Amino acid sequence: MKTKLSLSSLALLLIATAIFGTVAYFSKSFTSTGNTVQAAKFNVNAVNENGETIGNGQFSLGENFYPGMEPVKVYAFEIQKNDTELPVEYQVDLIPSGKLFPANGNSPIVLSLERKVNGEWKEIDHTSTFKPTVDNEQFRIFARWPHGDNDINFQGKTGNLKLNVVATQVDEEEGPPYYTGSIAFKATPSGNLRTTANKEVNFYKNDQGNKVIEVKMGEGNGDFEKKVGNFTITESQEGGNTWYKVVTDHEYYAGEKVWKLTADRVNTSQSGVIDFRKESNVYLTIESQQLYKWFTGNK
């Protein structure tokens, strides 16, 4: 029989601060009091599944939370660009606290923050900054409790989640160097989906007139940096077809194996996103307005 450990209240808290400095940029964030800030054409909003501006304590898991449970969607929200015409950047922070989420990171609860990109849900870091690629950016939060050796130590303990959403006006992207938004790579059907963001990207045509995209990890030390590393995408002409070949520093395609696809498998239907879709569940996606403009403008 499963032993249920009570989680009497896992509440969503939203903490936000309106930021106004000496530089004339707009910034807007969200709080349970429903305060809004709007100027000119800066009209971003963050709403829950009912279309209401997000606020405090909007979900509770009650006592139905126990070791071995299946993942549960505990919250969903959307950031709406509305009629905003200025270049904008979003920051989303998911911060757990309380006795259920000790500072040493030994909580038995696994939280997942997902963002919908090009029609698919992709897990992102709990602290993510990116530029929107669609008018309404969708997110959802999952929680699960895998079996562990110290589950009983957390019986009856409670915790909180702080979700912080900030929209800020930014300058038009300048460069080089240029930097990406989110990057997602699923190298094989059964492999892990690895994600990262804010990486330096260079793009040019080589001596043969073919496109080359280089992405550098910099000083990052996350899963993508360790398992994939720097990577290069090179265009080539073979057998009457245009191909794109991906070579990575680590993992599957650092050696003789080749991860490549024909040009007809590259999807650029979403502005600012290049989707190298080798198979339905095997892909590499890169967000970057400057890369997108260059890639789609150099046929």
MARLO-51546 format. One record per residue: residue in three letters; x, y, z of N, C-alpha, C in turn. Coordinates in pm, whole numbers, plus 50000, padded with zeros to 5 digits. Each point is the difference from the previous one (the first is absolute). Example, Ala and Ser with C-alpha at 12.3 -4.5 7.8 and 13.67 -1.06 7.14 Angstrom:
# residues 2
ALA513194943150780499115011950000500905012050000/SER499655010549928500825011950006499235010950073/
***
This chain:
# residues 299
MET500844988150000499165011950000500885012450000/LYS499655010049920500775012149996499775008150126/THR501055005350056499895008850115499975014349950/LYS498965007150029499895013749954500615009350103/LEU500925008349954500605010050087499305013349970/SER499475006150103499175011949981500825012149961/LEU499575006649895500535013249965498815009450014/SER499885006050119498775007150032499805012349916/SER501075006449960499815011449910501265002749921/LEU499894998549871501095004049910499445011649919/ALA500285011950044499325011849946500875007149900/LEU499395005849902500725008049902499995014450045/LEU501185005750017500115014050037500635007649885/LEU499515011749975500555008449895500545012750062/ILE501295002049987500635012050053500505008049881/ALA499715012849995500425007949885500345014050043/THR500935006049930500405013850027500045007649870/ALA499315011249995500085008449880501355006950001/ILE500694999649887501365005149991500025012449912/PHE500365011350059500145012349923501315006550039/GLY500945000949907501295005950028500185012749920/THR501235004349990500295012249927499954997949850/VAL500134987449956499894997149857498534998149965/ALA499575005849891498575000249967499564987049936/TYR500084989250072499484987149956498754997050080/PHE499074992949939498814995850071500254986450064/SER499404997750115500064987050065498674997650069/LYS499544987850000498714997050058500034986250061/SER499404998750118499954987150066498654998550068/PHE499774988750066498654996450039499924996250147/THR498935004350066499814997550142498544996950026/SER499724994250115498634995750029499045011650018/THR500505012150021499115011450017499405004549868/GLY500484994549890499455003249869500505013249945/ASN501035005750060500555012549948500584997949861/THR499815009749914500584999349866500745012949969/VAL500924998949912500755011749954499945000049850/GLN499605011249943499915000649854500435013749952/ALA500815000349899500405012749940500244997549852/ALA499605009649919500134998949855499464986449954/LYS500794992749922499564987149950500694988750074/PHE500185001550130500574989450084498864994650084/ASN499414989049956498754995350059500044984850019/VAL501014995250070500174985650025499174996050121/ASN499434988049996499254994950114500334985250019/ALA499854995250123500204985850031498734994850065/VAL499434989449942498704995250046500054985050025/ASN499054995250083499884985650024499094993849894/GLU499634987450020499204993049900498615005849983/ASN499555007850100498685006249992500055014149942/GLY501205004149954500145013249942500125011050103/GLU500224996650127500115009850107501475003050029/THR500305012750029501385003550035500464991450117/ILE501184994249990500454990450099500165006550137/GLY499744991950105500025005250137500384989350100/ASN499905003350126500454991350108499124987650017/GLY500624989150043499294988150046499014994449902/GLN500364999049875499044995749900499954984949980/PHE500804992450072499814985650000500454994050132/SER499434988750035500384992750121499914985249970/LEU501024992550039500014985649973499314991950109/GLY499595006650108499304993050106500794988450056/GLU499354988750022500664988350060500214988849899/ASN499815002849873500134989649898501384999849937/PHE501015002150081501365000849953500814989650074/TYR500594990349929500644988950068501124994449913/PRO500964992850061501114994149924499494990349894/GLY500585001049882499644991049891498865005049913/MET499465011750032498885005249922500455003849860/GLU499075000049906500265004449863500135015249998/PRO500695005649901500105014649991498615006549990/VAL499845011150070498735007250003500215014349952/LYS499165004649909500055014149960499345008250109/VAL500795008450066499475007450113499645014449965/TYR500515005149888499675013849964500355002249853/ALA499255009049937500295004049863499765015049989/PHE500835006649921499825014449982500485004049862/GLU499675012349964500295005249866500465014450012/ILE501045003649926500445013949994499515005649866/GLN499185010350008499365005649881500685013049960/LYS500475000349878500665012149949499015010949965/ASN498764996149968498945009249962500475009149887/ASP499815013250014500355009149891501365006550020/THR500844994050082501345005450023500804999849870/GLU500585011349967500785001149876501495001450028/LEU500365002550124501415001750036500684986450012/PRO501304999249974500714987450027499974997250149/VAL499684987750037499784996650140500694986950034/GLU500344998450125500634987850050499254995550125/TYR499784986950011499304994450116500994992850090/GLN499785001250130500744991950097499004992450085/VAL500164986950008499134991550079500854992850103/ASP499665001750128500724993450110499034991450079/LEU500354987450020499234990950084500894996350119/ILE499655005050118500894998750117499274992950113/PRO500404987650034499384992850113500625004150132/SER499234999050109500505003050133499194992350103/GLY500385001050125499314993150107500644986750034/LYS499484993250102500594987650050499944988649898/LEU499045000749909499914989649897501075001849893/PHE500565012149992501025003049901501235005750070/PRO500794991750070501175005050074501025006349907/ALA500775009250057500985007549921501104991249943/ASN500224988350061501064991149951499594992349875/GLY498775002249953499564993649876499574985650014/ASN499814995150122499654985950023498514997450005/SER499205009049946498564997850001499644987849916/PRO499024992050045499564988649918499105004349885/ILE499555012450002499085005049898500805005049880/VAL499644995349882500645004249877499035009249925/LEU500415012449979499185009849931500505001849857/SER499095001149906500365002149860499245012149948/LEU500735009149938499415011749935500114998049850/GLU498885000549930499984997549857499475012249925/ARG500575002049881499565010849911499624993949866/LYS498945005149940499564994849871500765007149890/VAL500784992449924500835005549893499674992749871/ASN499575007549900499694994149869499014988550011/GLY499005001750087498954990050015500334988450091/GLU501204999750060500404989050086500425005350137/TRP499704992250105500395003850135501444995950024/LYS500825009650046501414997350027500355004750139/GLU500714991750074500405003750135501105010649993/ILE499895010150086500985010750005500525001450143/ASP501085007550014500555002450133499005007650086/HIS500104998050134499095006950092500215015149997/THR501165004449955500245014349977500355001749853/SER499125006149924500195001149856499705014249954/THR500855005149912499805013149939500034998249849/PHE499015005449931499924997949856499135010949937/LYS500125001349870499165009249924498844992149940/PRO498805005450004498844992649950500094997849849/THR499534988249958499944996949857498564999349950/VAL499035000050094498585000449965499325010250091/ASP498785004249964499305010150079499654995050139/ASN499624987350012499614994450129500924988250032/GLU500915002050094500934989550042499344991750111/GLN499944986849980499304991250094501004992150085/PHE499634998150128500854992950095499144990950086/ARG500624989750057499334991650098501034994450096/ILE499534997050121500864995050106499524986050040/PHE500934990450003499704986450044500754997050129/ALA499404991450082500664995350122499864984850007/ARG501064993450044499954985550022500844996550121/TRP499754988250055500694995450119500524985849973/PRO501184998649942500554986649979500384993650133/HIS500024986750005500384992950122501445003450038/GLY500245001850128501345002950050500234994150137/ASP501235000550046500364993950129499565008350120/ASN499765012849980499685008750114498615005949991/ASP499084993249929498655005349984499315002550134/ILE500174990750094499295001050127500405012450077/ASN501215005249973500465012050071499225012449963/PHE499234999449889499285011749953498514999150027/GLN499584990050075498584998350027499475012050078/GLY498895005649949499355011350066500635013449977/LYS501135000749931500675012749979499345007749884/THR500135012950004499395008549898501045008349929/GLY499615005449888500915008449924499235009849914/ASN500705009949952499415010249913500775000849869/LEU499315004749898500645003249873499815014849973/LYS501085006849966499895013949957500205000449849/LEU499015004849931500095001649855500115014849971/ASN501085003949940500265014049971500055001849848/VAL499145008749947499945002549856500255014949978/VAL501035003249923500345013949973500175001949850/ALA499375010449946500175003749860500725013449997/THR501055000849920500825012049996500285004249856/GLN499925012849974500395005149869501504998649983/VAL500444995849882501424998449972500355007149870/ASP501285002049979500455005949874499814990249886/GLU499915005249880500064991349884501334992550002/GLU499954987449959501194991750006501115005649912/GLU501175002050059501155004849927501074989249997/GLY500955001749915501064990249992500775001949871/PRO500964991349973500364988650085500795004150124/PRO500104991050103499414986749999498485000450025/TYR499334989449955498584998350023499814988850103/TYR498835000150065499724989850101498624994049975/THR499894987350027498754992849975499005002150112/GLY498764996349970499024997550105500194985650043/SER498924992550012500114986150044500494991049886/ILE500734989550038500474989649909499554986650056/ALA499484991449916499584986650043500524989749901/PHE500574989150053500584989649914499574986450051/LYS499284992649916499644986150029500624991749888/ALA501164994350028500824993949896499454986849948/THR499314992450087499464987049960498594998550056/PRO499204990849944498624998450050499944996450147/SER500954992250049499974995750140500945008150089/GLY500715009649942500955007950076499335011050080/ASN500785006350088499505010950083499875012949918/LEU499035008150036499885013449944500895009350082/ARG500945006449934500935008950070499745014349954/THR499955009350097499685013949968501015009550062/THR500145011549937500835010750054499515013049938/ALA500675011150031499575013049947501135010150014/ASN499835011349930500945011350008501434996049965/LYS500154993649884501324995749954500435008349878/GLU501295002449991500515007549886499844991849872/VAL499485006549896499804993249873500645008349889/ASN500774993349916500615006349883499484993149874/PHE499845007549894499494994049876500625007149880/TYR500314992249899500685005449883499924989649888/LYS500495003749881500124990449890501474996749981/ASN500284987149983501394995749983500475002249855/ASP501204995449973500595002349866499194993549889/GLN499214989850034499184993349900498635006649984/GLY499775010550077498715007149993498914993650081/ASN500354990850090499024993150084499905006550138/LYS498834999250058499765005950131500724992250110/VAL500515007350097500624994150119499475007350123/ILE499554992550098499525005650127500844994250112/GLU500615008450081500824995550112499405005250129/VAL499804991050097499445003850130501024996350109/LYS500365009950081501024998050103499365000550138/MET500414990650087499424998750133500545010150099/GLY501175005749976500575009350096500384993050129/GLU499745006550114500394994650130498884992250068/GLY498944996949929498894992550060500434986350047/ASN499294995050104500374987150059498774991250020/GLY498985001849915498784992250013500064987049923/ASP498874993149995499914987049934500305001149851/PHE499475010249934500255001749857501485002249974/GLU500615008550081501425003249983500874987550017/LYS499634991650097500794988050029499754988749900/LYS498754998449959499644988449917500045002849849/VAL499815012649962500015003749858501205008949970/GLY500105011250070501135009149981499835008849877/ASN501095006249957499955008249878499534991549883/PHE499295006349907499604992249882499995008949876/THR500124993349886500035006849871498994993549906/ILE499285008149926499084995249897500545004849865/THR500264990649911500615003449871499124995249885/GLU499755008849908499234996749880500924993749896/SER499464990449924500784993849892499074995949888/GLN500584997549883499234995649884500464985949964/GLU499094990450009500354986049972498864993349924/GLY500334993449891499014992249926498815008049955/GLY500205012649970498905008349953499155005850111/ASN500354997350128499265005050114500865009450085/THR499345008850071500675008450099499874993450137/TRP501124998350069500024993450131500535009550107/TYR499574997350124500555007050116500564989650097/LYS501295001350031500694990650085500345006650133/VAL499714993150111500275005150134501154992250062/VAL501015007250048501134993950070500095006650137/THR500074991850106500055005050137501334996350066/ASP500345007150106501224996950074499914986750074/HIS498834996950049499824988250086498864991349950/GLU499674989950076498884991049980500044993149865/TYR498854998749935499864991349884500825004249879/TYR500075012849973500485004449870501295008050008/ALA500884995550091501325006150010501034992449917/GLY499654988149957500964991649927499574997649858/GLU500024987249959499754996749861498524999549964/LYS499134998550104498584999849970499565013649945/VAL499004999749915499545012349937498525002150030/TRP499675011850050498605004050022499685010149891/LYS499264995849899499725009249891498594997949946/LEU499535009949928498674999649944499975008649874/THR499024997449915499885007649876499295013350028/ALA500175009649910499485013650020498485000350013/ASP499314990449937498545000150010499504996550139/ARG500914995150089499644996850138500225011950093/VAL500475011149946500255011850083498745008849998/ASN499455002750119498765007550012500305014150049/THR499625010049921500195014050040498665007350005/SER498914992750024498675006049998499755009050121/GLN500734997750110499855008550118501105010550000/SER499605012550000500975010949993501004999350116/GLY501285001049965501045000050102500464986450045/VAL499454989349943500374986350040500364991849877/ILE501164993650004500394990549895499914986050060/ASP499194991649937499714986650052500584989849902/PHE501134994150037500614989249921499334987050044/ARG498974995949929499134989050042500374987349924/LYS500944992450053500454987849933498884989749995/GLU499314998250113498824991450008499005007250089/SER498804994450015498985006950079500465002250143/ASN500804990850054500465001050138501525000850009/VAL500625004449893501475001849996500265013549935/TYR500565009450075500095013649947501045008350074/LEU500355011149936500835010450059499335013249967/THR499635007750102499375012949977500845011150062/ILE500075011349930500785011550045499135012449986/GLU499905007850107499305012849996501015011349984/SER499835008249898500845011849980499435008049884/GLN499605012250026499435008149893501045003149892/GLN501225003350041501035003449903500404987849916/LEU500164988650064500314987749926498874996549906/TYR498775001450047498834996849918499965008949875/LYS500225013150019499965009249885501084996449900/TRP501194996850049501114996449910499704986849930/PHE499534990150073499794986749945498905000249893/THR498885006650030498905000249905500235009649885/GLY500945009450018500285009649895501114995749906/ASN500634988550030501104994849916499614986449944/LYS499165000249903499544987549938501074994349906/
***
